[in-house]
C-alpha cells in the first residue's frame, strides 16, 4: 500500500445505499463506532455529496435509483472516488439478472475501488477507503501539474 503524502485534510465520505439488505450499511456504521473509529484517521461521514471526496455505494441498484445515483455522483466536486461495498454492488449478488436491477454499479457511474464480501468486514471497508484516498491524492497531483 502506498503512503499518504499529499492530501493535507480530512477525507469526507458520503454513503449512498441502493437496494441493499443493510448488512453492508451496518458494517460501514461499525467502522465509525469507537472500536474502529475512522475519524481518528481523518475519515468523516458527511450528509451531502457536495462536501464529499469519496462516494460509498452499497447494494444492487434498482432501475429507479440509477438516475439518482448518477446525480449524486455529478454533485461531488473533483477529484473524487467511488468505492463499491459488498457483492450486490459489485456483481448484483443474489439479485443478479433480476428484472428490476440496473446492472453493476460500474455500468452506472465510474468505480475506483471494489470491496467484496457479504458483508465485508469494517477492516476491508477502511482499506477500500484508503485506496480511494490514494487515488484522490494521485488525481490531485495531476490537477496541480496541469495548473503549473
Secondary structure as a PSIPRED ss2 file (coil, helix, strand):
# PSIPRED VFORMAT (PSIPRED V4.0)

   1 X C   1.000  0.000  0.000
   2 X C   1.000  0.000  0.000
   3 X C   1.000  0.000  0.000
   4 X C   1.000  0.000  0.000
   5 X C   1.000  0.000  0.000
   6 X C   1.000  0.000  0.000
   7 X C   1.000  0.000  0.000
   8 X C   1.000  0.000  0.000
   9 X C   1.000  0.000  0.000
  10 X C   1.000  0.000  0.000
  11 X E   0.000  0.000  1.000
  12 X E   0.000  0.000  1.000
  13 X E   0.000  0.000  1.000
  14 X E   0.000  0.000  1.000
  15 X E   0.000  0.000  1.000
  16 X E   0.000  0.000  1.000
  17 X E   0.000  0.000  1.000
  18 X C   1.000  0.000  0.000
  19 X C   1.000  0.000  0.000
  20 X C   1.000  0.000  0.000
  21 X C   1.000  0.000  0.000
  22 X C   1.000  0.000  0.000
  23 X H   0.000  1.000  0.000
  24 X H   0.000  1.000  0.000
  25 X H   0.000  1.000  0.000
  26 X H   0.000  1.000  0.000
  27 X H   0.000  1.000  0.000
  28 X H   0.000  1.000  0.000
  29 X H   0.000  1.000  0.000
  30 X H   0.000  1.000  0.000
  31 X H   0.000  1.000  0.000
  32 X H   0.000  1.000  0.000
  33 X C   1.000  0.000  0.000
  34 X C   1.000  0.000  0.000
  35 X C   1.000  0.000  0.000
  36 X C   1.000  0.000  0.000
  37 X C   1.000  0.000  0.000
  38 X H   0.000  1.000  0.000
  39 X H   0.000  1.000  0.000
  40 X H   0.000  1.000  0.000
  41 X H   0.000  1.000  0.000
  42 X C   1.000  0.000  0.000
  43 X E   0.000  0.000  1.000
  44 X E   0.000  0.000  1.000
  45 X E   0.000  0.000  1.000
  46 X C   1.000  0.000  0.000
  47 X C   1.000  0.000  0.000
  48 X C   1.000  0.000  0.000
  49 X H   0.000  1.000  0.000
  50 X H   0.000  1.000  0.000
  51 X H   0.000  1.000  0.000
  52 X C   1.000  0.000  0.000
  53 X C   1.000  0.000  0.000
  54 X E   0.000  0.000  1.000
  55 X E   0.000  0.000  1.000
  56 X E   0.000  0.000  1.000
  57 X E   0.000  0.000  1.000
  58 X E   0.000  0.000  1.000
  59 X C   1.000  0.000  0.000
  60 X C   1.000  0.000  0.000
  61 X C   1.000  0.000  0.000
  62 X E   0.000  0.000  1.000
  63 X H   0.000  1.000  0.000
  64 X H   0.000  1.000  0.000
  65 X H   0.000  1.000  0.000
  66 X H   0.000  1.000  0.000
  67 X H   0.000  1.000  0.000
  68 X H   0.000  1.000  0.000
  69 X H   0.000  1.000  0.000
  70 X H   0.000  1.000  0.000
  71 X H   0.000  1.000  0.000
  72 X H   0.000  1.000  0.000
  73 X H   0.000  1.000  0.000
  74 X H   0.000  1.000  0.000
  75 X H   0.000  1.000  0.000
  76 X C   1.000  0.000  0.000
  77 X C   1.000  0.000  0.000
  78 X C   1.000  0.000  0.000
  79 X C   1.000  0.000  0.000
  80 X C   1.000  0.000  0.000
  81 X E   0.000  0.000  1.000
  82 X E   0.000  0.000  1.000
  83 X E   0.000  0.000  1.000
  84 X E   0.000  0.000  1.000
  85 X E   0.000  0.000  1.000
  86 X C   1.000  0.000  0.000
  87 X H   0.000  1.000  0.000
  88 X H   0.000  1.000  0.000
  89 X H   0.000  1.000  0.000
  90 X H   0.000  1.000  0.000
  91 X H   0.000  1.000  0.000
  92 X C   1.000  0.000  0.000
  93 X H   0.000  1.000  0.000
  94 X H   0.000  1.000  0.000
  95 X H   0.000  1.000  0.000
  96 X C   1.000  0.000  0.000
  97 X C   1.000  0.000  0.000
  98 X C   1.000  0.000  0.000
  99 X C   1.000  0.000  0.000
 100 X C   1.000  0.000  0.000
 101 X E   0.000  0.000  1.000
 102 X C   1.000  0.000  0.000
 103 X C   1.000  0.000  0.000
 104 X C   1.000  0.000  0.000
 105 X H   0.000  1.000  0.000
 106 X H   0.000  1.000  0.000
 107 X H   0.000  1.000  0.000
 108 X C   1.000  0.000  0.000
 109 X C   1.000  0.000  0.000
 110 X C   1.000  0.000  0.000
 111 X C   1.000  0.000  0.000
 112 X C   1.000  0.000  0.000
 113 X E   0.000  0.000  1.000
 114 X E   0.000  0.000  1.000
 115 X E   0.000  0.000  1.000
 116 X C   1.000  0.000  0.000
 117 X C   1.000  0.000  0.000
 118 X C   1.000  0.000  0.000
 119 X C   1.000  0.000  0.000
 120 X C   1.000  0.000  0.000
 121 X C   1.000  0.000  0.000
 122 X H   0.000  1.000  0.000
 123 X H   0.000  1.000  0.000
 124 X H   0.000  1.000  0.000
 125 X H   0.000  1.000  0.000
 126 X H   0.000  1.000  0.000
 127 X H   0.000  1.000  0.000
 128 X H   0.000  1.000  0.000
 129 X H   0.000  1.000  0.000
 130 X H   0.000  1.000  0.000
 131 X H   0.000  1.000  0.000
 132 X H   0.000  1.000  0.000
 133 X H   0.000  1.000  0.000
 134 X H   0.000  1.000  0.000
 135 X H   0.000  1.000  0.000
 136 X H   0.000  1.000  0.000
 137 X H   0.000  1.000  0.000
 138 X H   0.000  1.000  0.000
 139 X H   0.000  1.000  0.000
 140 X H   0.000  1.000  0.000
 141 X H   0.000  1.000  0.000
 142 X H   0.000  1.000  0.000
 143 X H   0.000  1.000  0.000
 144 X H   0.000  1.000  0.000
 145 X H   0.000  1.000  0.000
 146 X H   0.000  1.000  0.000
 147 X H   0.000  1.000  0.000
 148 X C   1.000  0.000  0.000
